[in-house]
């Protein structure tokens, strides 16, 4: 049985994780690329070995684990470092994703891909789900969740793809949009209805 691969994406603070939790409760397996990104840099992993070869031992803690803060510093210091880090880690993350999907024996799998549009990964999936909310709500939720100042929150939002770009995914993939501007129970209902639809495909 081939598993239907569905990418779940959305802007920061739009409610991706909430939707992912609803699917999980319904028994749909979830793979989170952010979690995989952490596993490919665990101590002694090939990913970490390659990062250290490039950036030196300064990016490690005393226990030889990756010091994320130090690696982030490298990003701030030089924008080219982002491409280097992505070149080292992305193939490993995607390979781990494919391996994890192969282990499943299910009709559908949801893969949380925060940067689906930015990293142009839609060709790896059969469908997508976009969790969408207004920019006003997005900013309000981000400020509440992260307790940061508005300028920083706005700059975090602006580094991501725009709502329009995400909603244009439907040109590349069959896409369902879960609009998350109202009450949480409404969103739960929408996610449950969508899960039913996808399981019936």
C-alpha positions in Angstrom: 0.0 0.0 0.0 1.5 3.3 -0.9 1.1 6.0 1.7 -0.4 9.3 0.7 2.1 12.0 1.7 0.5 15.2 2.9 2.5 18.3 3.8 1.1 20.5 6.5 2.3 24.0 6.5 1.4 27.5 7.5 3.0 30.7 8.8 4.5 31.1 12.3 1.7 31.2 14.9 -1.1 30.3 12.5 -2.0 27.1 14.3 0.0 24.3 12.5 0.8 22.5 15.7 -2.9 22.6 16.9 -4.0 21.1 13.6 -1.3 18.5 13.7 -2.4 17.5 17.3 -6.0 17.1 16.1 -4.8 14.7 13.3 -2.7 12.9 15.8 -5.7 12.3 18.1 -7.5 10.8 15.1 -4.7 8.3 14.7 -3.0 9.8 11.7 0.8 9.5 11.9 2.7 12.8 12.1 6.3 13.4 11.1 7.6 16.8 12.1 10.6 18.1 10.1 11.6 20.3 13.0 12.0 17.2 15.1 13.9 15.4 12.4 16.2 18.5 12.1 17.2 17.9 15.7 17.9 14.2 15.3 20.3 14.7 12.3 22.6 16.8 14.5 22.7 14.5 17.6 26.1 13.8 19.1 28.3 11.6 16.8 25.8 12.0 13.9 27.1 12.6 10.4 25.3 15.9 10.3 27.1 17.2 13.4 30.5 15.9 12.2 30.1 17.8 9.0 29.0 21.0 10.8 32.0 20.8 13.1 34.3 20.1 10.2 33.1 23.4 8.7 32.5 25.7 11.7 34.9 24.2 14.2 34.3 22.9 17.8 33.1 26.4 18.9 29.6 25.3 17.9 29.6 22.5 20.5 28.7 22.4 24.2 31.1 20.8 26.8 29.2 17.5 26.4 29.9 17.6 22.6 26.2 18.3 21.8 25.4 21.0 19.3 25.1 24.5 20.8 22.2 25.9 18.8 22.9 29.4 20.0 26.5 29.3 18.7 25.3 27.9 15.3 22.6 30.6 15.1 25.4 33.2 15.7 27.2 31.8 12.6 24.0 32.6 10.7 23.9 36.2 11.9 27.6 36.7 11.2 27.5 35.6 7.6 24.4 35.1 5.4 26.3 32.5 3.3 26.6 30.3 6.3 22.8 29.6 6.0 23.4 27.9 2.6 26.2 25.9 4.0 24.2 24.7 6.9 21.2 23.9 4.7 23.4 22.0 2.2 24.7 19.8 5.0 21.5 19.2 6.8 18.6 19.3 4.3 19.4 16.1 2.4 19.8 14.3 5.7 16.5 15.6 7.1 14.7 14.6 3.9 16.3 11.2 3.8 15.3 10.6 7.4 11.7 11.7 6.4 11.6 9.2 3.5 12.9 6.4 5.8 10.3 7.1 8.5 7.5 7.2 5.9 8.6 3.8 4.5 8.4 2.3 8.0 4.7 3.3 8.2 2.0 1.0 6.9 -0.8 3.6 6.8 -3.1 5.2 4.3 -1.9 8.7 4.9 0.9 10.5 6.7 1.0 14.1 7.6 4.4 15.8 7.5 4.8 19.1 9.2 6.9 21.3 6.9 7.1 24.8 8.2 9.1 26.0 5.2 7.4 24.0 2.4 7.1 27.1 0.2 10.4 28.7 1.1 12.4 25.6 0.5 10.4 24.5 -2.6 9.7 21.0 -1.3 6.2 20.5 -2.8 7.4 18.0 -5.3 8.0 15.5 -2.4 4.3 15.4 -1.5 1.0 14.2 -2.9 -1.1 16.9 -1.3 -0.8 19.8 1.1 -2.8 21.4 3.9 -2.3 25.1 4.6 -3.3 26.5 8.0 -4.1 30.1 7.2 -4.9 33.1 9.3 -5.1 36.9 8.9 -1.8 38.8 9.4 -3.4 40.7 12.2 -4.2 37.5 14.1 -0.9 36.0 13.3 0.9 39.0 14.8 -1.4 39.0 17.9 -0.8 35.3 18.5 3.0 35.5 18.0 3.3 38.4 20.5 1.2 36.5 23.0 3.1 33.2 22.6 6.7 34.4 22.4 6.4 37.5 24.6 8.6 39.5 22.2 8.4 43.1 20.9 6.3 43.9 17.9 9.2 44.9 15.7 10.9 41.5 16.1 7.7 39.6 15.6 7.0 41.5 12.4 10.5 40.8 11.1 10.0 37.0 11.9 6.8 37.0 9.9 8.4 38.9 7.0 11.2 36.4 6.6 8.6 33.7 5.8 6.6 33.2 2.6 3.6 35.4 2.3 0.0 34.1 2.8 -0.5 34.6 -1.0 2.6 32.4 -1.8 1.4 29.7 0.5 -2.2 29.8 -0.8 -0.7 29.5 -4.4 0.5 26.0 -3.5 -2.7 24.7 -5.0 -1.1 25.4 -8.4 1.4 22.7 -7.6 -0.5 20.3 -5.4 -4.1 19.5 -4.4 -4.4 21.8 -1.4 -6.8 22.0 1.5 -6.9 25.3 3.4 -7.9 25.3 7.1 -8.8 28.9 8.0 -8.0 29.6 11.6 -9.3 33.0 12.5 -12.1 32.0 14.8 -12.7 29.8 17.8 -10.5 26.8 18.4 -13.5 24.3 18.4 -14.4 25.5 14.9 -10.9 24.7 13.7 -11.1 21.3 15.4 -14.2 20.6 13.4 -12.6 21.7 10.2 -9.6 19.5 10.8 -11.7 16.5 11.7 -13.8 16.9 8.6 -10.6 17.2 6.5 -9.1 14.1 8.1 -12.2 12.2 7.2 -12.1 13.4 3.6 -8.4 12.5 3.3 -8.9 9.0 4.8 -11.6 8.4 2.2 -9.5 9.3 -0.8 
